[in-house]
């Protein structure tokens, strides 16, 4: 039980998990991908892109570390890092994707701020 409450980068593991699940839910809702697909090992390019958007949301909007993000998606840190780099390249070329990511980041920041204010 103590493991669940140890601090890592300012958030305990329970909070890290909660934040990662918020990101996954936001991505799945916006991109119409099943949550289970984000944790799976296989998937179409659309699933890989959704997973990468989830990585980015965890890192930028929710303040999770690279190790916490990789744990949340059951990936290695190298896989998450490469996914983030790949997504950054696609976002430079795809204005619609960039707009979607920015909208999701804003929504998640508001959700987290509202949640923390309610506690």
N, C-alpha and C positions, 0 to 999 in steps of 0.2 A: 504494500500500500504506500510506503514511503516513496517508492519510485515514481508513482503517479504525480507526486507533488514536488518533485525536485525542480529547481529553477534551471532553465536553459534560455539564455538570451532574453531574460526578463519575463518570460511566460513559463508557467508550469506545463507539464506535458498534457494535462487535461485541457488547458486553454489552447495549446498548440493544436490539439486534435479538433477542438471545437471550431477554431478559425479555419483550419484546412477543410473541414466539412462544409463551412459556409462558402468557401471558394468553389468547392466541387459542385454544390447545389446551384450556385449562380451560373457556372459554366454549363452545366447540364441543362438548366432551364433555358439559357440563351441559345445554345447550340443544338439542343434536342438530342443529347447523347445520354444513354443510361449511365447512372453513377457507377455501376459495377464495371462498365467498360473502361473507366478511368484507371481502375486498379488492375485491370487485366493485362495479360502479356501480349495479346494479339489485338489487332484492330485495323480498321481502314484508316486512310490518311486523315479523315475527318475526326476520328477518335484521337489520333496522335496530336492533331492540332488542338483539340479541346483540352487534352491533358497538358499541353504546353501552355495554354492560356491559364489553366489552373496553377501551374508552377509560378507563372508571372504574378498572378493575383496574390498568391501566398507570400511571395517575396516583396512586392511593392505595396499593395493595399493593406496587407495584414501583418506585415513586419516579421514574418517567419524567417529563420535562418535557412541557409542551404541544407544543412543536415536535417532540420525539422521538415522542410519541404520534401526532401527525398524520402524520409520515413513515411510521411503522409500518403505519398503516392506509390510506396513500395518500389522505389527505384534507387539506383546508386546516385551519388552526388554528381558523378561525371555525366550520367544520362540526363539529369535535370539541367546541368550547366549547358550541355550541348543542345538540349531542347530550347532553353532560353535564348541561346545564340541563333538558332534556326528561326524561332518565332520573331526575334528582333529584325532579321533580314526580311521576313515576309511582311512584317508590319510597315517597313519602310516602303515597300512596293504596293501595299494594299491599303488604301485609305479606309475602306469599309471595315476591315479587320482592326485597324488602329482605332477607329471610332468605337467599335464594339468593346474593345479592351478598356478604353478610357471610360466608357459608360459603366462597365462592370466594376472598375476600380472605384469610381465615385460612389456607386451603390453600396459596395462593401464597406468603404470607409464610413459612410453614414450609418450603416447597420451596426458596425462595431462601436461607433461613438454613441449611438442610441442605447445599445445594450449595456455599455459600460456606465452610462449615465443613469440607467435604471437600477443598477446594483447598489 
